[in-house]
């Protein structure tokens, strides 16, 4: 005798307990669990420990760039600053460097070195272009004077040679394990009582409510948008997404490069991670194609970096890629972060322009002050 199958409704309704506790209206809803969103939660809970804070994040880890970068704690190379000064002027660039320096100091005062795997390695810019080297060398003393006046640091840049290349050394820079940094930051905010929903995608935001892709609306007293490279598509901010490609090799015996390195105005960057070479960048070779919030690998950029590893870094012939990935940054037209109230009770911070590690926590602090002052 055949058994008749009954149709079961798949529509799910929330229980009384879910509505009362799980879906209760937070004082602050943060969209995005990266360095800006998590740091904002930390500052907010320290100021208002009794308030309820909820972070919603579309990925299983912060999806964007916070855990998908190279882990540089840098204020920028000399060639990058000189290039930016031609576009934006000296004062704008000096303020930009100051924000990076303040951001790094805030990061290092908030998280201990061991909590983020910090190594004070110094940074090197290596040169294969004699004309660019001459320009940077000719302005080196001038930049040191300006940074000493602005930051109180003596002789930030100095001429060196490294692995046979002319180089400019930056003694204030270092490296971190960005995955460990973000895990530590999340442990701190969870200990403070911040709630986090992973795998939760926000489709749109209005004053007082964030609409999820499952037709659920989360009401909140205040909402902060901290999605950086996805801010344009989510809330229409003037922030362009920028994809960055990175790979790390399998272990290489006697890898000579020690520290953090960049090349060509900071567009190419690499470092030694436990005798593995991490190499990324070259987005400037395909700017239009890489202005996207879709993850993926551009074959033109990958081929260039493979050649760079062979011809410039001179890796041994048998080296292999272990893992490759992409991250999504957010770039503004003037490289300055966007921090503002975009609707009544809705605030946003985005456009860290490839310097999320350096300025992410500082941007979060500025966003927090904006939110606190508007209460």
Long-range contacts (C-beta under 8 A, 24 or more apart in sequence): 23-216, 23-218, 24-52, 25-52, 25-219, 25-220, 25-221, 26-51, 26-52, 26-53, 26-54, 26-195, 26-218, 26-220, 26-221, 27-51, 27-52, 27-53, 27-220, 27-221, 27-222, 28-52, 28-53, 28-54, 28-220, 28-221, 28-222, 28-223, 28-224, 28-371, 29-53, 29-54, 29-55, 29-56, 29-210, 29-218, 29-220, 29-222, 29-223, 29-224, 30-54, 30-55, 30-56, 30-223, 30-224, 30-226, 31-55, 31-56, 31-202, 31-205, 31-210, 31-223, 31-224, 31-225, 31-226, 31-227, 31-234, 32-57, 32-62, 32-64, 32-225, 32-226, 32-227, 32-228, 32-230, 33-57, 33-59, 33-62, 33-186, 33-196, 33-198, 34-62, 34-63, 34-64, 34-65, 34-66, 34-67, 34-182, 34-226, 34-227, 34-228, 34-356, 34-360, 35-62, 35-66, 35-181, 35-182, 35-185, 35-356, 35-357, 35-360, 35-361, 35-364, 36-226, 36-228, 36-349, 36-352, 36-356, 36-360, 36-361, 36-363, 36-364, 36-367, 37-62, 37-224, 37-226, 37-227, 37-364, 38-62, 38-182, 38-185, 38-186, 38-189, 38-364, 39-110, 39-185, 39-360, 39-361, 39-364, 39-365, 40-224, 40-226, 40-349, 40-364, 40-367, 40-368, 41-189, 41-192, 41-194, 42-110, 42-185, 42-188, 42-189, 42-192, 42-194, 42-364, 43-364, 43-365, 43-368, 44-368, 44-371, 45-189, 45-192, 45-193, 45-194, 46-192, 47-368, 47-372, 49-192, 49-193, 52-193, 52-195, 53-189, 53-193, 53-194, 53-195, 54-194, 54-195, 54-196, 54-197, 54-218, 54-220, 55-189, 55-194, 55-195, 55-196, 55-197, 56-196, 56-197, 56-200, 56-202, 56-210, 56-212, 56-218, 57-196, 57-197, 57-198, 57-199, 57-200, 58-199, 58-200, 58-201, 58-202, 59-198, 59-199, 60-198, 60-199, 61-182, 62-182, 63-328, 64-227, 64-228, 64-229, 64-230, 64-327, 64-328, 64-329, 64-330, 65-228, 65-229, 65-244, 65-327, 65-328, 65-329, 65-352, 65-356, 66-178, 66-182, 66-356, 66-360, 67-178, 67-179, 67-182, 68-244, 68-246, 68-325, 68-326, 68-327, 68-328, 69-178, 69-244, 69-246, 69-327, 69-356, 69-357, 70-178, 70-246, 70-260, 70-269, 70-270, 70-271, 70-278, 70-280, 71-175, 71-176, 71-177, 71-178, 71-271, 71-273, 71-278, 71-357, 72-123, 72-173, 72-175, 72-260, 72-262, 72-269, 72-271, 72-357, 73-104, 73-107, 73-108, 73-118, 73-173, 73-174, 73-175, 73-176, 73-357, 73-358, 74-100, 74-123, 74-170, 74-173, 74-260, 74-262, 74-355, 74-357, 74-358, 75-100, 75-101, 75-104, 75-156, 75-170, 75-172, 75-173, 75-358, 76-100, 76-266, 76-355, 77-123, 77-125, 77-168, 77-170, 77-262, 77-265, 77-266, 78-125, 78-136, 78-139, 78-140, 78-143, 78-157, 78-168, 78-170, 79-125, 79-132, 79-135, 79-136, 79-264, 79-265, 79-266, 80-262, 80-265, 80-266, 81-143, 82-135, 82-136, 82-139, 82-143, 83-265, 84-335, 88-334, 88-335, 90-146, 92-334, 92-336, 94-146, 94-147, 94-150, 96-335, 96-336, 97-147, 97-150, 97-151, 98-150, 98-151, 99-359, 99-362, 100-355, 100-358, 100-359, 101-151, 101-153, 101-172, 102-362, 103-355, 103-358, 103-359, 103-360, 103-361, 103-362, 103-363, 104-357, 104-358, 106-361, 106-362, 106-365, 107-357, 107-358, 107-360, 107-361, 110-361, 111-181, 111-184, 111-185, 115-180, 115-181, 115-184, 116-176, 116-177, 116-178, 116-180, 116-181, 116-184, 117-176, 117-177, 117-180, 117-181, 118-174, 118-175, 118-176, 119-174, 119-175, 119-176, 120-174, 121-173, 121-174, 121-175, 121-258, 121-259, 121-260, 121-271, 122-169, 122-170, 122-171, 122-172, 122-173, 122-174, 122-259, 122-260, 123-169, 123-170, 123-173, 123-174, 123-259, 123-260, 123-261, 123-262, 124-160, 124-162, 124-167, 124-168, 124-169, 124-170, 124-259, 124-260, 124-261, 124-262, 125-167, 125-168, 125-170, 125-261, 125-262, 125-263, 125-266, 126-162, 126-163, 126-165, 126-166, 126-167, 126-261, 126-262, 126-263, 126-312, 127-165, 127-166, 127-167, 127-168, 127-263, 128-165, 128-263, 128-312, 129-264, 132-264, 133-166, 136-168, 137-168, 140-168, 162-261, 163-256, 163-257, 163-314, 173-260, 174-260, 175-259, 175-260, 175-271, 176-357, 178-357, 181-357, 202-234, 204-234, 205-234, 205-235, 205-343, 205-346, 206-343, 206-346, 207-343, 207-344, 207-345, 207-346, 208-345, 221-345, 222-345, 222-346, 222-347, 222-371, 222-375, 223-345, 223-346, 223-347, 224-346, 224-347, 224-348, 224-349, 224-367, 224-371, 225-342, 225-346, 225-347, 225-348, 225-349, 225-350, 226-348, 226-349, 226-350, 226-364, 226-367, 227-350, 228-328, 228-329, 228-330, 228-350, 228-351, 228-352, 228-356, 229-293, 229-328, 229-329, 229-330, 229-350, 230-293, 230-328, 230-330, 231-330, 231-338, 231-348, 231-350, 231-351, 232-293, 232-330, 233-293, 235-342, 235-346, 235-348, 237-338, 237-342, 237-348, 237-350, 237-351, 238-332, 238-333, 238-338, 238-351, 239-330, 239-331, 239-332, 239-338, 239-350, 239-351, 240-291, 240-330, 240-331, 240-332, 241-291, 241-292, 241-293, 241-328, 241-329, 241-330, 241-331, 242-283, 242-290, 242-291, 242-328, 242-329, 242-330, 242-331, 242-354, 243-283, 243-290, 243-291, 243-292, 243-293, 243-294, 243-295, 243-296, 243-298, 243-326, 243-327, 243-328, 243-329, 244-280, 244-281, 244-283, 244-290, 244-326, 244-327, 244-328, 244-329, 244-354, 245-280, 245-281, 245-282, 245-283, 245-297, 245-298, 245-301, 245-302, 245-305, 245-324, 245-325, 245-326, 246-278, 246-279, 246-280, 246-281, 246-324, 246-325, 246-326, 246-327, 247-278, 247-279, 247-280, 247-302, 247-305, 247-321, 247-322, 247-323, 247-324, 247-325, 248-273, 248-276, 248-277, 248-278, 248-279, 248-321, 248-322, 248-323, 248-324, 249-276, 249-277, 249-278, 249-279, 249-309, 249-315, 249-319, 249-320, 249-321, 249-322, 250-276, 250-319, 250-320, 250-321, 250-322, 251-275, 251-276, 252-276, 252-277, 252-315, 252-316, 252-319, 253-316, 257-313, 263-308, 263-312, 266-354, 268-305, 268-308, 270-313, 276-322, 277-309, 277-313, 277-315, 277-319, 279-305, 279-308, 279-309, 279-313, 280-305, 281-305, 282-308, 292-328, 293-328, 295-325, 295-326, 295-327, 295-328, 296-326, 297-324, 297-326, 329-353, 329-354, 329-356, 337-363, 339-363, 339-366, 339-367, 339-370, 340-370, 341-370, 341-374, 347-371, 347-374
